[in-house]
Amino acid sequence: MAYEVKLTAAAKQAADSIYDWVTTEAPLRGPGWFEELIEALSSLDMLPLRCPHAREAAEAGRDVRCLIFGRTRHRYRILGVFK
């Protein structure tokens, strides 16, 4: 079953900020890293349930899943809400 992946306005703004930062700090590696982030987001359309429930799920009363992207210092929590 395929799911539709939609980014909120806040997520789009955060992605733009991350892109600006990573390409400034690592001009050679940054664009590739950002592409990997986009691929991770896109992968949620086929296998979102592979991600564990986010700690916010119970409070939200919704099926919120958490995907961790990145390594060491620069790890990002990607939260997805499924209907």
N, C-alpha and C positions, 0 to 999 in steps of 0.2 A: 504494500500500500504506500503510495506517495503522499507526502505532506507538502503543504505550501509554506515556504519560508518567507516571512515578511520582517523587515527591520523597522523598528519604531524610529521616529524622528530623532530621539535621543541617541539611539544606537548608531544611526547614520552619522550624527555629529561626532560621537565618540570615535567611530572608525576613521573619520576624516582627520581628527586630532591625532590619533595613533599613527596614521599614515604620514602626516606632516612630521611628527617626532621621529619615527623610525627612519624615514628617508633622509632626514637631516643628520641623525646620529650615525647612520650606516648607509651612505649613499649607494654602495655596491650591493649590499645584502638586503637592505630595507625593502625595495620593491618586491623581491622574491618572497620575503617573509610575509609581507602583506598579502600576496597572492595565496600563500598557504593559509592565512587567516580566512580569506574569502572561501577557499575550498573547504575548510572546516565548517564554516557556516552553511555552505551549500550542501554538505554531506548530511545535514539534518533532515533534508527532504526525504531520504530513504530509510535512515536508521535512527530516528530520534530517541527511541526507547532504550537504546544502548547506554544512554546517559542516566546517571542516578538522579533521584529526586533532589531538588535543591532544598536547602534548609528553610527557605521561604515558602515552600509549598504548603505546609500545614496552615500557616498564618493566612496565606492567600486563598486557601480553600480551592485551589486549582492544581492541575497537573503541571507543575513547573519542574523542568529538568535542567541540569547543569552540565555544561561541557567545559572542561579546562583546556585552554590552548596556550601553548608556550612552555618555556622551561625556566627554571630557577627564578631570578628576580622579576622577570617580565612575563608573569602568567596572568591570563585573563579568564574570568568566569563569564561564560556565555550562557545566559538564561533563556530558556524557551518555554513558552506556554502552549499547551496542546489542548485542543477542544475535542 
